[in-house]
Amino acid sequence: MTLRAMNKLLIFILPALLLPAPMPTAGCQQAQTGSASQSPAAAAGKPVYETRADHDPDGIGKFYMGREIAHVMGYQAAEWLERPERVEEERPDQVVEQMKLKPTDVVADVGAGTGYFSFRISRVAPQGKVFAVDLQPEMLAVIERRKKQLKADNVVALRSAETDVKLPENSIDVALMVDVYHEFSFPREMMLSIVKALKPGGRVVQIEYRGEDPDVPIKRLHKMTVAQARKEMAAVGLVWKETKGFLPQQHFIVYEKPARQ
């Protein structure tokens, strides 16, 4: 398929791929309320999340620290995640290089999708392990198929929950999140679970389309500014280390879990 044909296809299909968020269940409401009672915002008498009836159609109507949470791109877009143009647009090999991984590192690719980054990381950390974490079982099925094809034995497909990355405490060196954090339905709870899973001194690498740049052709809620990203990560105890600008349209932001907490 040519690039022009792909673009036409995406113009027609991608809006439909932003799936409507399901109505919160009693379990989800309980998780939100319970977690809020443990947060600094709740301790100050403020709820962690706010729901608004008047909101952007690309969002779920739920706001966190002033930002509306975006709809999730569903598994129907799996083929688009593997498009050839992505190599030039998002420079995945350069991203992995800039992560500065050691061969023995344990990495969590959170929101792994088809494993686009997971399998690249697996080659750089051959004595380590890559947890390809995703909420959607259809994406995990794709990862399992690719794992067999590529014989990537150090890749482990792992299904997360909306509020929990499902990794043991102090078990990972690095967590990677590529164009996914802005879609977390429970960002505070999810990030607290990721921080818990990080080893002391472990890093989070967050990649998001640049919200400061109106020329980046991505819907507003699927972009983030560095200021907003840093504010939300600081709220869970992560320390900003650096922001790199080598990607054409995205931020590459690095945070660290303090060695002592």
N, C-alpha and C positions, 0 to 999 in steps of 0.2 A: 504494500500500500504506500502511495506517495505521501509526502508531508502535507501537500495541499488536500489530498483526500482525507488524511487523518484529521486535519484541522476541521474540515467540514463535518466529519463524523462526530468530533468532540463537541462542536457547537450544538449539534442536535441532541447528543446523548448525555453529556455530562450533567446538565441541570437535573435530569431525571435520576442521575445516580446519587444525588444528595438525598438520601432516604429520609422520609419523615421520622422524627424521633418518636418512639413509643411513649404512651402515657405512663407516668411513673407508677410503679406498683407500690403496694404497702411496704414491701421489703426495701425498695429504693428510698422511699420516704423515711423509713426508719434509719437506714444507713446515713442519709443526709443529716437527719436530726441528731443522731448519736455522735457522728463525727464532729458536728458543729459544736457540741458541748465540750469537746476537748480542744478546740482551736482558740487562738488568741482573740479572734473576732468575736466568737461566742462569749468568751470570758468577759469581753467588754460590753456585752449586751447586744451585739450585732450579729445577725445571721450570716452564715458563710455565703449563701446563695440568695439571689433575688429572682423572682419570676414576674415577667411583665407580659400583659396581653398584647400590647403594642410593641412589635419588635420586627427586626429584619427577617424577611421570608427565608433567608439562607441560614437562619439560626433557630435554635430550639426554644427561644423565649426565656432561657435561664442565663443569669448573669453572674459572673465571678470577678470580684475586684474591678468592677466597671466594664468588663468585657463580656459581650454575648458569646456563648458557646455555639460553635458551628455544627451543622448536621454532619454525620459521618458519611464518607464516601464508601459505598457498599462493595461487596465482593464482585459485583457485576463489572466493576472497572479493573479487574485483575489484569486483563490483557493490556489495558492502557498503561498500567504500571511498568510493563516490560517493553514499552515502545522504544525503538532504536534511538529516537531523538533525545531520549532522556540522558544519554551519555554526555551529549553536548550541553544540554540545558542544566543538568544538576551535577555533572562531573563526579560521579560516584567513586571512582578510583582515587581522585584527589581528596575527596572527603575522608575516605578510609586512611589515606596517607597522613592527613592532618590530624587524625585521631591519636596518632603516635602510640600505637598499641605495641605491647610486647608479645612474643610468641606464646607465652603461657597465660595471657589475660583471659578472664571470663567476662564476656560481654552480653548484655541484654539489648537486643534490637526490639524496642517497644513499639508496637504498631507495625510489625514487620511486613504485613501485606503478603506479597508473593515471595518474600525473602530476597528481594533485590539487593539489599545491602548485607543481609545475613551471610550469604554465600561468598561475597567478596571478603567480608571480615574473617570468615572461616579459613581462608587461605593465608591470611596474615597472622592468625593466632592458631597455628596447627596443633600446638601442645595444650591449648586452652579449650574453651568451650563457648559456643554462641547459642544463647537462648533466643529463638525467634518467637517473640511473644505477640499474640494477636487475640482479639476478642471474638472474631468470626471463624467458626469451624471450617467454612469453605476455603478461607485463606490458608488455614493450617493444613488442609488436605493438599493444596497446591505445593506448600513447602515440603510436605512429606514425599510427594512425587519427585520433586526436584532433588531432594536429598538423596534418594535412591539413584537417580540418573547421574548425579555428580559425585556420588560416593563420598559425600561430606559427612562423615561419621561424627564430627564434633559439633554438628548443628542439632539442637533439640527444639522441636516445635512445642510450644507451651501456650495453653489457653488461659488468658487472664480473665478477671472479672472487671466490671465497670469501676470498682473501687479498690482493686487489689491486683498487683502485678503477679502475685502467686510465686514469688521467689523467696528462698530462705534468707534470714537475717545475715548481714555481713557476708554475702556470697558472691558479689560481682564487683569487678574493677571499674567497669564503664557501662553506662546506660546511654544508648543512642535513641533519639526521637526525631524522625524525619517527617516534617509536614503532618504531624499527627496530634501534637499536644493540644492545639486549639480545638480539637474535636472531643477531648475527654469530657464525658458527661459529669464526672466528679473529679475535677482536676486536683483539688486539695487532697482528697483521700488517696487518689492514685499516686500523686507525687510523694506523699508521706510513705507509702508502701515501697516506692522506688528508693527513697532515701534510706529506709530501713534495710533494704536489700544491699545497698552499697557498702563496701568495706570502708573503714575510716580512711579519708584521703581519696576515696573513689570519685570519679567524675561523671557528670551528665553532659552530653553533647546534644544541644537542641538546634535543629535546623528548621527555619520558618521563612516563608516568603516575606519580603520586606514590606511591612505595613506603612512605613514612612514614604514609600515611593508609589505615587498614583499610576506610574507608567508600567508597573508590574501587572500583567494581564491576568490577575487572579481575583476572585471575588473577595470583597473587603473582609469578611469574617474568616476567610481562610488565609489571612496574613496576620502578622504580629509585628509590633514595633519592639525594638530592643528594650525601651523603657518599660513597656508593659510586661515583657517576658521576664526581665530582671526582677520586677516587683513581685511577680507571682512565685518565682523560684526562691526569692528571699523569704517569703512567707512560710516556706517549709524548711528553712534552715540552710539552704544552699548558698554558697559564696561565689559570686561572679569572679571569673579569672580573666577571660578575654573574649573579644568578639572579632572574628576574622571576616574579611570582605572579599575573599577570592572567588566566591560564587557569583554568577551573573545576576541572579534575581533573589537570592536567599541570604539570610544571616546564618552564620556558623558561630554559635554561642557556647562557651564552655563554663561550667560551674563545678564546684568541688564541695564534697561533704567534709566538714572540718574533722581533723584527726581526733580531736577531743570534743565531746559534746556534754 
